[in-house]
Amino acid sequence: MTPGFAVIALAGLGLGVWVLHKIGRALASILEALAAAAVVFVALWWLCKAVAWMLAQVVTRWRTSLAAVAVYAWCELFGWLSPAITVGSVAVVLVAWWLIDAVSFDQWCPAA
């Protein structure tokens, strides 16, 4: 092997490594962009599924949904204290009824 051939071989090897490095960097940036796009699309897919599930729950459980909207509207209109006092008063009346006459309470308000 002559010294000139060794220099040309090393230069060719250096050029090959440089080209492979540039190709690797280009492929890495392309794959990073694809991974970022995949994450965005998967997140949007799960968001759409969650919205569809929530709408299905609102439709199938309409009484609970309407009750939640009514309580929210009540709190917005009159503040949180009004529904808290109402729920507390009903709870006190029910507990007093249970303490005074447990038999009639169990007849009218059976445990599920």
C-alpha positions, 0 to 999 in steps of 0.5 A: 500500500502506497502512502498516496493510496492510504491518504485517499482511502482515509479521505474516502473513509472520512467523507463516508463517515461525514455523509453517514453522520448527516444522513443520521441527523436528518433521519433523527430530525424526521423521526422526532417530527413524526413522533411529535405528530404522533403524540399530538394525534394520539392526544387528540384521539383520546380527547375526542373519545373523552368528549364522546364518552362524556356526552354519552354519560350526559345523555344516558344519565340525564336526571343526574346531569340535570340535577348537577346543572340545577345545583350549579345554577342554584349556587351561581344565583344564590351562593353556596350557603343557600344549598348548604343550609337546605341540604343540612336542614333536610339531613337534620330532619331525616336524622331526627325522624330516624331517632324518633321513629326508626320503624316508620323511617325504614318503611318510608326510606328503605336502604337500597 
